[in-house]
Amino acid sequence: LAIYGVTLIKNAPENEKECQKISERVAFAKKTHYGESFYVIAKEGTNNVAYLSNPLQLHTDLPYYRYKPGVILLHCLIQTKSKGGGNLLTDTFYIAEKLRKENRHVFETLSRTDVNWSDVGEEDGVSFHKIHRDPMISLDKYGNISVIRHSIPQRDSYFTVGIDEVKPWYKALKVFVEEIYMNAAHLKTQPGEILAIDNTRLVHGRLGYEDTKDAKRLLIGNYLDWDEIHSKLRVLGKSFEK
């Protein structure tokens, strides 16, 4: 997970607490306004596009959090019997470095232009109005890529930049989106599999699907922060040295 940004855990017990158990073995789950554990299932009246059966665009989760969750755990409990429901994954660190090498103007536009990310609404009786401003590609002080933010539904159409910067940004976005779809990996998790995704690095999505009365697709998820994961790795490292 730390090296490649994704891993697949197989043969997990098919109950609703497995992601929670993993989170607690590392440290604790990150709670958001969608709760500590979240159920990815098609339902009516939702504010979240993930809770629909429509195709889900490639995205990172919760870009409107300043400290957005570092890792997503998704436990498949019920998979659709239709052809859809498969997962899409793309390593955006690879895409960003590719753009830096082959299309420098696009890379600089996406790494310098602030974007307003937001989520406003209500879910399960909880009202929220989250706003955060950061570029799609965030760099550290050494110029290395540190965080990718990308989610069309959570991107505000309002920019806090000069009007002359808007069209170039949309042109750069188009190039980025084309690249992440051309380089997407496909898989379809099955019951008993837990997909762990680096939410600072990978974008993920889903193919549209159809539920039946006998099989209503259900995934249960938790978030973890990289601070806690790295801390656990260091603690385990010291214990193994002993």
N, C-alpha and C positions, 0 to 999 in steps of 0.2 A: 504493500500500500504506500509506504513512504518513498519507494524507488519509482514505481510505475504509475501511481495515482489511482490504482484500482485493484481489487482482489475479490475472489468469489469463494465464499465459505459454503461447503456442501454438507449434506446430511444433518442439518440442524433440526431439532425437534419441532414439529409443526404445532407450536402453540404461540400465543400472542406476547410472551414475555422474553423471547430469546434475544432480541436487540437490546432490551433493557438489561438483561443479564450481562451481555458483552460490555455494554457501557459501564456498568458497575464494576466489572473486573478491571477495566482500564482506570476509571475514576467515577464519573457520573455523566449522565446525559445532559446536553444543553437544552434548556427549556426556551421555547419561543411563544409568540402569541397563538401558535397552532397547537400548543401543548407540549408535554414532555415526550410522549409517543404520538405519532400521527398515523391515521389509517388512510391509505390511498385506495379509495373505492369510489366508483361513480355515484354521485348523489345530487339531488336537486337543490337549487337555491344556494349553491356554494359561491364563495368569493374567489376561490382558488381554482385555476384552470387545470391543476393536477387532478382534481376530484371530478373529472369528466371522463367520458370514454372516447373523446375525440383525440386525434393525433396531438401529441404534446411536443412543442418545438424544443430544439436543443437549448439548454439554459443552465445557469448555475442557480442554486437555491438562495433565496433571501438576500439579494444584492443590496437591499435597502438597509441592512444592518451594517453598522460601521465595523463590528467584529462579527462577520457572518460565520455560520458554522463551518468548521474545517472539514469535517467528514460526514457523509451521509451513510447510514446503514439501512438497507431496504430488504426486508425479509418477505419472500414470496410464500403466501399461505394457500392462495387459490389462484390458479392461472386460467385465463380464458381458453376455451376450446376453439375459438375462432382463429383465423390466420394472423390477426393482429396481436397487439399487446407486447410485442418485442421491444427490447431496450436499444437505444442508440447512445454511443459514447464517443467522444472525441477529446484527444489531448490538446488543449488550447495552448499549453506552453510550447508544444511543437509548432502549432500553427503560428503563434506570435513570433517565434524565432525564424520561421520560414519567411514571414512577412518582413521582418527586420532585414533579412538577407536579400530578398528578391523584390520587395516593394517598400522601400524605406519610408516614403511619404505616407503610405497607409498606416504603417506601424507608428510613426510619430504622431499622426493625427489621433489615433485611438489611444495612445498613451499620454497625450497632453491635454485632450479636450475633456473637461469635466462633464459628467452626465448626472442628471437628477434621477435617482432610483426611489421608487415609492410603492407603498402598499397601504391602501385605505379601504376600510370596510369593517365587516363583522363576521365572525366565525364562531359558532357554538356559544353565542351570547357574549363574546368578547369583542369589544370595539377597539380598533387600532388605527393609527395614522403615522406610519413610519416613513421617514425621508432621510436619504443619505446622498452625498455628492462625491463622486470619484470617477476617474476615467475607466473605460472598459479594461484597459491594460494598466495595472499599477506596477511601478518599478521601485526597487529599493534604492538606497543611496549609492550603490555601486552600479546601478543600471540594469541589474538582474530583474527578471520578471518575478513578482512576488504573489500577485493575486489577479485573477481574471473575473470580471463581472459581466454577465450577459444574460438578459431575460427580456424579451420584447414586451410581454404584458406588464412588467414592473419598471419599464423605462418611460419616464415622463416625456411628453413631446415638448415641454418647455425647457429651453437652454439658457444658462447664465453665461453665454459667450456672445461675441460680436456676430451680427447677422452674416458677415462674410465667412464665418467659420462653419456655418450650419450645413450648407450643401456639400462641402468637402468631407464633413464627418459622415453624412449619409452615404456618400460614394465609398468611403472607407469601410463603413459598416457592411455594405453590399459585398465587398470583396471578402471580408472576414466571414460572413455567413456562408457564402459559396464555398469557402475553404473548409469550414467545419463540417459541412454536409458531404463534401467530396471525400473527406478523410474519416468519416464515422465508421466505427465498428458496430456490428449487429450481434445481439444475443437475446435469448428469451429465457429468463429465469424460470425455474420450475419449483413447485412446492418443496420446502426444505432447503432452499438456497438463499443465502444472504449476500447481497451485492454491496460492497463497501467502496465508496467513491470519494476521492479527494475533491471537495467542493470549491477549493481555491484554484484548482488546476483543470479539472475536466468539466465539460458540459455534458448533460445527459438529456435524453428525451424518450419518447414512447410512440410507437405506431398505434393508430386508432384500432379499436376492437369492439366486439359485441358481447354483451352479457347474455346469459340465458337464466331461466328460473332455477336451473340446477347448478349453475356455475357462475358466480358473481365475483369477478377478479378482485383479489384483496392482497395488498402489501401493507406491512406495518413497518414504520420507520422510526429511527432515533437519530439525533445529531450528537457528534463529539467534537471537541475543540482540539486542534493540534497541540496546544500547550500541554494539555493533559496526556495526550498520546506520547509526546516526546518525553515528558516527565516519567511516565511509566516505563518507557524504553530505557532510560538512564537508571532507574531503580532496579529493573530486572538485570541490566548489564552488570551492576555492582554486585548483585546477589550471585550471579553466575561466576564472577571472578573469585568470590569466596569459596 
